[in-house]
């Protein structure tokens, strides 16, 4: 439900100003350090955007005239955009991929990997900037963490009832987190597409109880022990759903009849922009793949035909990875970056690429997606704070400033990782998923993998086709199957039921508070998770 922004101004604060950089530069360093620390100790990173927003709010309330400028919701939006970009960039997009060649015993590939994934991360963020508010990634999409950040900033700016509703949601999120309930999943259910989230919740529960559901003799031949992962069910469903999702994207950008008059003109122009963006991305990823192959010395180990196949597949996988991860992030607020990268790796193994090529391939693929999704969250937050695009000039300028903030954060993340990865590797600290990637490469493709992927791709493709591009049912079911987690599944489905009851029985004036409450729940869960991760990290260090 769209409402006017709490604070609108015709002139957006510039990123390249003393006030902005004084706040954002230190936040980027802090965010990058948080990202690297958490990815090697706990294996995941947390969304730190609220930390940036709270820093701006706190400074704006100090009784100094110079600091009054930090009360601007747009400046707080730049701060939250930058710190979250630095966190996901340093942890997921950089340090995670460069750990793979280290675990593989190929330290000579670490620096080529770092250069390649750094460039891929920059292109990843820029691609979402180009495609945001398009037919593929509309600004009206859910992007739940972005809604949470925007509503927190707006509530802090407006105060009153909205702040009370947000505060109640934060309290619910924190209390639920104390009982180990994934409250982000619960909050997302009030914001995202119901059909997409229903499939997400079903996937989470089916994966969690697969051994009980399919462990009998009836399924012994196709699902040994009822283990979906060993039968490559989640991967197969994602392959089928992902292929159809990509076809749906292609059909959207090829569409000609898009309405009448001004609306047709706007949609056609947006589709043309998406077409140009995908062309730019494809070219950029091909060039990065060539650079990786050259720096990694693959030309000495592969025939010319195989080298061309590697470059083509790596570029396609990177582009497909970011689109699939972006679609999942837009609808559910969660993205299966690790799982989709495994699919890329398994298909590369089936093609027959050697181990060094697979090492670079999976790192390159894993680097695309996190920055893409995070940029979507941040631009959604900015879109809300700027009045849902009612002022086109303000919206365009605001997005441009957010892009500068994110790119600055990515550069800071690159510097932090370039200086710190040696220290982590010396202490044998890498992202835990890196060891799983390495073990998969060393084990090789098991017999029957291709057949399993093809079989389970069929239901994934059918569900994605029947749901259509608006619901993304196949991709979200596969996302749930890849992630698993009974608590998250129950949280999503419970949230959906309560959302239906809220919209059916709540008073009209309370309907507009549903997103604010959900944003508070997500924010509370994020703050609680950040505290929990921080305390675990320091406990591990001690």
Residue pairs with C-beta under 8 A, 6 or more apart in sequence:
1 511
1 512
1 515
2 140
2 388
3 388
3 512
4 387
4 388
4 390
5 73
5 154
5 384
5 385
5 386
5 387
5 388
6 73
6 154
6 157
6 158
6 385
7 72
7 73
7 74
7 154
7 157
7 385
8 386
8 387
8 390
8 391
8 394
9 72
9 74
9 394
10 391
10 393
10 394
11 394
12 74
12 386
12 394
12 397
12 398
12 401
13 19
13 20
13 69
13 72
13 74
13 75
13 78
13 401
14 20
14 401
15 21
15 24
15 78
15 401
15 404
15 405
15 408
16 404
19 69
19 70
19 75
20 75
20 78
20 405
23 55
23 56
23 59
23 70
23 75
23 79
24 52
24 78
24 79
24 82
24 83
24 405
24 408
24 409
25 408
25 412
27 51
27 52
27 55
27 79
27 82
27 83
27 86
28 82
28 83
28 85
28 86
28 408
28 409
28 412
28 413
29 86
29 412
29 416
30 51
30 83
30 86
31 48
31 51
31 52
31 82
31 83
31 84
31 85
31 86
31 87
31 90
31 409
31 413
32 86
32 87
32 89
32 90
32 409
32 412
32 413
32 416
32 417
33 90
33 416
34 45
34 46
34 48
34 87
34 91
35 45
35 48
35 86
35 87
35 88
35 89
35 90
35 91
35 92
35 95
35 413
36 90
36 91
36 95
36 416
36 417
36 420
36 424
37 537
38 44
38 45
38 46
38 91
38 533
38 537
39 45
39 90
39 91
39 92
39 95
39 96
39 431
40 95
40 99
40 424
40 429
40 430
40 431
41 429
41 536
41 537
41 540
42 533
42 536
42 537
43 431
43 432
43 433
45 87
45 88
45 91
45 92
46 87
46 526
46 529
46 530
46 533
47 84
47 87
47 145
47 377
47 526
48 83
48 84
48 87
48 530
49 80
49 81
49 83
49 84
49 145
49 149
49 377
49 378
49 381
50 80
50 148
50 149
50 152
50 523
50 526
50 527
51 80
51 83
51 530
52 76
52 79
52 80
52 81
52 82
52 83
52 84
53 76
53 77
53 79
53 80
53 149
53 152
53 153
53 156
55 79
56 70
56 72
56 75
56 76
56 79
56 80
57 70
57 71
57 76
57 153
57 156
59 67
59 70
60 67
60 68
60 69
60 70
60 71
60 72
60 76
61 71
69 75
70 76
71 157
73 153
73 154
73 157
73 385
74 382
74 385
74 386
74 398
74 401
76 153
77 149
77 150
77 153
77 378
77 381
77 382
77 385
77 398
77 402
78 401
78 402
78 405
79 405
80 149
80 153
80 378
80 381
81 378
81 381
81 382
81 402
81 405
81 406
81 409
82 405
82 406
82 408
82 409
83 409
84 374
84 377
84 378
85 125
85 371
85 374
85 375
85 378
85 405
85 406
85 409
85 410
85 413
86 409
86 410
86 412
86 413
86 416
88 370
88 371
88 373
88 374
89 121
89 370
89 371
89 374
89 409
89 410
89 413
89 414
90 413
90 416
90 417
91 431
92 337
92 366
92 370
92 371
93 117
93 120
93 121
93 124
93 366
93 367
93 368
93 370
93 371
93 410
93 413
94 114
94 117
94 118
94 121
94 367
94 413
94 414
94 417
95 417
95 420
95 421
95 424
95 431
96 363
96 366
96 367
96 431
96 433
96 434
97 113
97 117
97 362
97 363
97 364
97 366
97 367
98 110
98 113
98 114
98 117
98 363
98 417
98 421
99 421
99 424
99 425
99 430
99 431
99 434
100 113
100 359
100 362
100 363
100 434
100 437
100 438
101 107
101 108
101 109
101 110
101 113
101 359
101 360
101 363
102 110
102 425
102 430
102 434
103 430
103 434
103 435
103 437
103 438
104 355
104 359
104 438
104 441
104 442
106 356
106 359
108 297
109 296
109 356
109 359
109 360
110 421
110 425
111 295
112 292
112 295
112 296
112 360
113 292
113 296
113 359
113 360
113 363
113 364
114 417
114 418
114 421
115 291
115 295
116 288
116 289
116 291
116 292
116 295
116 360
116 363
116 364
116 367
117 363
117 364
117 366
117 367
118 410
118 414
119 284
119 288
119 291
120 285
120 288
120 318
120 364
120 367
120 368
121 367
121 368
121 371
121 410
121 413
121 414
122 407
122 410
123 281
123 284
123 285
123 288
123 368
124 322
124 367
124 368
124 369
124 370
124 371
124 372
124 375
125 371
125 372
125 374
125 375
125 403
125 406
125 407
125 410
126 403
126 407
127 277
127 280
127 281
127 322
127 372
128 137
128 322
128 326
128 371
128 372
128 373
128 375
128 376
128 379
129 375
129 379
129 399
129 402
129 403
129 406
130 273
130 276
130 277
130 280
131 137
131 273
131 274
131 277
132 139
132 375
132 376
132 379
132 399
133 139
133 270
133 383
133 389
134 270
134 271
134 273
134 274
134 277
135 252
135 253
135 255
135 267
135 270
135 271
135 274
136 249
136 252
136 253
136 274
136 323
136 469
137 326
137 327
137 330
137 376
139 379
139 380
139 383
139 388
139 389
141 330
141 331
141 376
141 380
142 188
142 191
142 192
142 193
142 330
142 331
142 332
142 333
143 329
143 330
143 333
143 376
143 377
143 379
143 380
144 184
144 187
144 188
144 191
144 192
144 332
144 333
144 518
144 522
145 333
145 377
145 522
145 526
146 376
146 377
146 378
146 379
146 380
146 381
146 383
146 384
147 191
147 380
147 381
147 384
147 515
147 518
147 519
147 522
148 187
148 518
148 519
148 520
148 522
148 523
148 526
149 377
149 378
149 381
149 519
149 523
150 380
150 381
150 382
150 383
150 384
150 385
150 519
151 162
151 166
151 384
151 515
151 516
151 519
151 520
152 166
152 519
152 520
152 523
153 381
153 385
154 162
154 384
154 385
155 162
155 163
155 165
155 166
155 167
155 516
155 520
156 163
161 513
162 513
162 516
165 513
165 516
165 517
165 520
166 516
166 517
166 519
166 520
166 523
167 520
168 517
168 520
169 187
169 516
169 517
169 518
169 519
169 520
169 521
169 523
169 524
170 520
170 521
170 523
170 524
170 527
171 520
171 524
172 183
172 517
172 520
172 521
172 524
173 183
173 184
173 187
173 520
173 521
173 522
173 523
173 524
173 525
173 526
173 527
173 528
174 524
174 525
174 527
174 528
175 524
176 183
176 186
176 521
176 524
176 525
177 183
177 524
177 525
177 528
177 529
177 532
178 528
180 487
181 487
181 491
182 485
182 487
182 488
182 491
182 525
183 491
183 521
183 522
183 524
183 525
183 528
184 333
184 334
184 521
184 522
184 525
184 526
184 529
185 201
185 334
185 488
185 489
185 491
185 492
185 495
186 491
186 492
186 494
186 495
186 521
187 495
187 518
187 519
187 520
187 521
187 522
187 525
188 197
188 332
188 333
188 334
188 492
188 495
188 518
188 522
189 197
189 201
189 491
189 492
189 493
189 494
189 495
189 496
189 498
189 499
189 518
190 495
190 498
190 499
190 502
190 514
190 515
190 517
190 518
190 521
191 333
191 515
191 518
191 519
192 331
192 332
192 333
193 331
193 470
193 471
193 472
194 496
194 499
194 500
195 467
195 471
195 473
196 331
196 332
196 467
196 471
196 472
196 473
196 476
197 331
197 332
197 476
197 492
197 495
197 496
198 492
198 493
198 496
199 463
199 467
199 471
199 473
199 474
199 476
199 477
199 480
200 331
200 332
200 334
200 476
200 477
200 479
200 480
200 492
201 480
201 488
201 489
201 490
201 492
201 493
201 496
202 477
202 480
202 489
203 234
203 476
203 477
203 478
203 479
203 480
203 481
203 482
203 483
203 489
204 480
204 481
204 483
204 484
204 485
204 486
204 488
204 489
204 492
205 480
205 486
205 489
205 490
205 493
206 213
206 228
206 480
206 481
207 228
207 229
207 234
207 480
207 481
207 482
207 483
207 484
207 485
208 484
208 485
208 486
208 489
209 486
210 223
210 226
210 227
210 228
211 225
211 226
211 227
212 226
213 226
214 223
214 226
214 228
215 225
215 226
216 226
219 226
222 231
222 455
223 231
223 233
224 230
224 231
228 234
228 481
231 452
231 456
232 346
232 449
232 452
232 453
232 456
233 452
233 456
233 481
234 339
234 478
234 481
234 482
235 339
235 342
235 343
235 346
235 453
235 456
235 482
236 452
236 453
236 454
236 455
236 456
236 457
236 460
237 456
237 457
237 459
237 460
237 463
237 474
237 477
237 478
237 481
238 324
238 336
238 339
238 340
238 343
238 460
238 475
238 478
238 479
238 481
238 482
239 343
239 347
239 453
239 456
239 457
239 460
240 456
240 457
240 458
240 459
240 460
240 461
240 462
240 464
240 474
241 460
241 461
241 463
241 464
241 474
241 475
241 477
241 478
242 320
242 324
242 340
242 343
242 460
242 475
242 478
243 457
243 461
244 460
244 461
244 464
244 465
244 474
245 323
245 324
245 327
245 464
245 469
245 472
245 474
245 475
246 320
246 323
246 324
248 464
248 468
248 469
249 323
249 469
252 271
252 274
252 469
253 271
253 274
253 275
253 278
255 271
256 268
257 264
258 264
258 267
258 268
258 271
259 267
278 319
281 319
281 322
282 315
282 319
285 314
285 315
285 318
285 319
285 368
286 311
286 312
286 315
288 315
288 318
288 364
289 310
289 311
289 314
289 315
289 318
289 364
290 311
292 298
292 314
292 360
292 364
293 299
293 307
293 310
293 311
293 357
293 360
296 356
296 357
296 360
297 356
298 307
298 310
298 356
298 357
298 360
299 307
301 354
301 356
301 357
302 310
302 353
302 354
302 357
306 352
306 353
309 351
310 353
310 357
310 361
313 347
313 348
313 351
313 361
314 360
314 361
314 364
314 365
317 344
317 347
317 348
317 361
317 364
317 365
318 364
318 365
318 367
318 368
319 368
321 337
321 340
321 341
321 344
321 365
321 366
321 368
321 369
322 368
322 369
322 372
324 340
324 369
324 475
325 335
325 336
325 337
325 340
325 368
325 369
325 370
325 372
325 373
326 335
326 369
326 372
326 373
326 376
327 472
327 475
328 334
328 335
328 336
328 373
328 472
328 475
328 476
328 479
329 335
329 372
329 373
329 376
329 377
330 373
330 376
331 472
331 475
331 476
332 476
332 479
333 522
334 479
334 483
335 369
335 370
335 373
335 479
336 478
336 479
336 482
336 483
337 366
337 369
337 370
337 373
338 366
338 433
338 482
339 479
339 482
339 483
340 365
340 369
340 482
341 362
341 365
341 366
341 437
342 362
342 436
342 437
342 440
344 361
344 362
344 365
345 358
345 361
345 362
345 365
345 437
345 440
345 441
346 440
346 445
346 449
346 453
347 453
348 357
348 358
348 361
348 362
349 358
349 440
349 441
349 444
349 445
350 445
350 449
350 450
353 361
355 441
355 442
358 441
359 438
359 441
362 437
362 441
366 437
371 406
371 410
374 406
375 406
378 402
378 406
379 399
379 402
382 398
382 399
382 402
383 389
383 395
386 394
386 395
386 398
387 394
387 395
389 395
424 430
460 474
460 477
460 478
461 474
462 474
463 473
463 474
463 477
464 472
464 473
464 474
464 475
465 474
466 473
467 473
467 474
480 489
499 514
502 510
502 511
502 514
503 511
503 514
506 514
